[in-house]
Amino acid sequence: MIKAENIHKSYEQLQVLKGVSLTVKKGEFVTIVGKSGAGKSTLLHILGTLDKHDKGNLIIKDTDISSLSEVELSKFRNQNIGFVFQFHHLLPEFSAVENVCIPAFINGTSEAVAEKRAKELLDYLGLSARFEHKPTQLSGGEQQRVAVARALMNQPEIIFADEPSGNLDTASSQDLHNLLFELRKDFQQTFIIVTHNEELAGMSDRKLVMQDGDIIRD
């Protein structure tokens, strides 16, 4: 599903990634751990095509990412990749359903089709009574579930998550972790997750340990 070779990334004089290589198979649940500043989020953003690497090769679903134009890359990302972040980034003026529909609208999906799928996803995630609620009317755990539904909207094959339970209490974190594995089982998606949560890392198929801009243990 993903093959990264010798990925380098610097910001001015700061070298953040120093030749990272990894392969992720379809359906794998992979966590990336390490101390702050190890390069975890930078690697995640590059693998997720949100940021560009300076050197190296990145192949996702047999597509050479560096060969795509900005328009092609945006379309590829929208159709193949979903994101869940620590801060859910829901639009406060939109309802839960409207927030979930956004990726579909970007992809040109009709309002009727998008809304139907958004409601199906929210129902699957236990939010059938929250369709019209705005983010401020939802708990932290509920907001993160809306963000998960949004990530699933276009049926992407890969889900990237950056500290998805970082802002949640213990009970909500455990619920989210269990949900992610249920999603993998039900939808056969590939998950790559940056986390400081050792419980989640211990549940994953593979735990990649980063230090000083490289993977030191797999």
Backbone hydrogen bonds, N-H to C=O, Kabsch-Sander energy under -0.5 kcal/mol:
donor,donor_aa,acceptor,acceptor_aa,energy
2,I,24,V,-2.1
3,K,59,I,-2.7
4,A,22,L,-3.0
5,E,57,N,-2.7
7,I,20,V,-3.0
8,H,55,K,-2.4
9,K,17,L,-1.7
11,Y,14,L,-2.7
12,E,10,S,-0.5
14,L,11,Y,-2.2
15,Q,13,Q,-0.7
16,V,9,K,-2.3
16,V,14,L,-0.8
17,L,9,K,-2.1
18,K,213,G,-3.1
19,G,7,I,-1.7
20,V,7,I,-2.3
22,L,4,A,-2.1
24,V,2,I,-2.5
28,E,25,K,-1.8
30,V,28,E,-0.6
30,V,191,F,-3.2
31,T,206,R,-2.6
32,I,193,I,-2.9
33,V,208,L,-2.9
38,A,35,K,-1.8
43,L,39,G,-2.3
44,L,40,K,-2.5
45,H,41,S,-2.6
46,I,42,T,-1.9
47,L,43,L,-2.9
48,G,44,L,-2.2
49,T,46,I,-1.5
50,L,45,H,-2.4
51,D,45,H,-1.5
54,D,8,H,-2.5
55,K,8,H,-1.1
57,N,5,E,-2.2
59,I,3,K,-2.8
60,I,63,T,-2.3
61,K,1,M,-2.5
63,T,60,I,-1.5
64,D,62,D,-0.5
65,I,58,L,-2.2
65,I,63,T,-0.9
67,S,64,D,-1.7
68,L,65,I,-1.5
73,L,69,S,-3.0
74,S,70,E,-2.2
75,K,71,V,-2.1
76,F,72,E,-2.6
77,R,73,L,-2.8
78,N,74,S,-2.3
79,Q,75,K,-1.9
80,N,76,F,-1.8
81,I,77,R,-2.2
82,G,158,I,-2.5
84,V,160,F,-2.2
86,Q,162,D,-0.9
88,H,86,Q,-0.7
94,F,91,L,-1.7
96,A,133,H,-1.4
97,V,131,F,-2.1
99,N,95,S,-2.5
100,V,96,A,-2.2
101,C,97,V,-1.8
102,I,98,E,-0.7
102,I,99,N,-0.8
104,A,101,C,-0.6
105,F,101,C,-2.2
106,I,102,I,-2.2
107,N,103,P,-1.4
108,G,105,F,-1.5
109,T,104,A,-2.6
114,A,110,S,-2.6
115,E,111,E,-2.7
116,K,112,A,-1.9
117,R,113,V,-2.1
118,A,114,A,-2.6
119,K,115,E,-2.2
120,E,116,K,-1.8
121,L,117,R,-2.6
122,L,118,A,-2.6
123,D,119,K,-2.3
124,Y,120,E,-2.3
125,L,121,L,-1.9
126,G,123,D,-1.7
127,L,122,L,-3.5
130,R,127,L,-2.0
133,H,130,R,-1.3
137,Q,134,K,-2.1
138,L,135,P,-1.8
143,Q,139,S,-2.7
144,Q,140,G,-2.0
145,R,141,G,-1.6
146,V,142,E,-2.0
147,A,143,Q,-2.0
148,V,144,Q,-2.0
149,A,145,R,-2.5
150,R,146,V,-2.4
151,A,147,A,-2.0
152,L,148,V,-1.5
153,M,149,A,-0.6
153,M,150,R,-0.9
155,Q,152,L,-2.2
157,E,80,N,-0.8
158,I,80,N,-1.7
159,I,190,T,-3.2
160,F,82,G,-3.0
161,A,192,I,-2.2
162,D,84,V,-2.2
163,E,161,A,-0.6
163,E,194,V,-3.0
166,G,163,E,-1.8
168,L,165,S,-1.5
173,S,169,D,-2.6
174,Q,170,T,-2.4
175,D,171,A,-2.1
176,L,172,S,-2.4
177,H,173,S,-2.6
178,N,174,Q,-2.3
179,L,175,D,-2.1
180,L,176,L,-2.4
181,F,177,H,-1.5
182,E,178,N,-2.0
183,L,179,L,-2.5
184,R,180,L,-2.0
185,K,181,F,-2.1
186,D,182,E,-2.7
187,F,183,L,-3.1
188,Q,184,R,-1.6
190,T,157,E,-2.7
191,F,28,E,-2.5
192,I,159,I,-2.3
193,I,30,V,-2.8
194,V,161,A,-2.7
195,T,32,I,-2.1
198,E,196,H,-0.8
201,A,197,N,-2.2
202,G,198,E,-2.3
203,M,199,E,-1.0
203,M,200,L,-0.7
204,S,200,L,-0.8
204,S,201,A,-0.7
205,D,29,F,-1.9
206,R,29,F,-1.4
208,L,31,T,-3.2
208,L,206,R,-0.5
209,V,207,K,-0.5
209,V,217,R,-2.9
210,M,33,V,-3.1
210,M,208,L,-0.6
211,Q,214,D,-2.6
213,G,38,A,-1.8
214,D,211,Q,-1.0
216,I,209,V,-2.7
216,I,214,D,-0.6
217,R,209,V,-1.3
